[in-house]
Structures are given as C-alpha cells and as structure tokens.
C-alpha cells in the first residue's frame, strides 16, 4: 500500500467518524453518551454502539409522550376557558 493511499484511507475514516459524531450530537445525545459511543467505535463494539443509541431513542420517546400529555392537558384547559367565555 502506498503512503498516499494510506493517508486517503485515514482521511476517509476521519471524515466518517466526524460525520457520525456530528449526527449523534444532532440527535441530542449527551456529552457522556457521545464519549461512550466514541470509545465503542474505537473498539469496534457494534453491539454497545447500538445499545447506546437505542437507550437514547427510548428516552426521546418518553419525552415525546410526556410532551404529548402536556399538550393534551393544555388543550383541555384552553377549551374550558374558551367555553366559559361564551
């Protein structure tokens, strides 16, 4: 393998890892989750990478359900107040 080819492979790996990290950050993962994911990525521990992302996904789903419940309560209060004005 030539030196230039090795450099290109290393650059490709860097950009792939950089994009992956940016996606994890954009998905709302905490600094700890990103750090743990990076360690797993370095060890090529795909199972633990998946676990980290699945746990975060579940947390987001719980947040969504809580927000939905809050919105429903707010809608009920608004409806009640509007009906009282009639």
JOJOJO-V931285 format. One line per field, one symbol per residue. phi: phi as a letter, one per 40 degrees, with the letter a starting at -180 (. if undefined). psi: psi as a letter, one per 40 degrees, with the letter a starting at -180 (. if undefined). burial: # if it has 9 or more other C-alpha atoms within 8 Angstrom, else .. Layout:
phi=???
psi=???
burial=???
This chain:
phi=.ccccccccccccccccccccccccccgccdccccccccccccfccccdccdccccdccccccccccccccccccccccccccccc
psi=hiddddddddddddddddddddddddeeiiddddddddddddefgddddddddddddddddddddddddddddddddddddddde.
burial=.....#..............#..##...#...##.###.##...#..##..#...#..............................
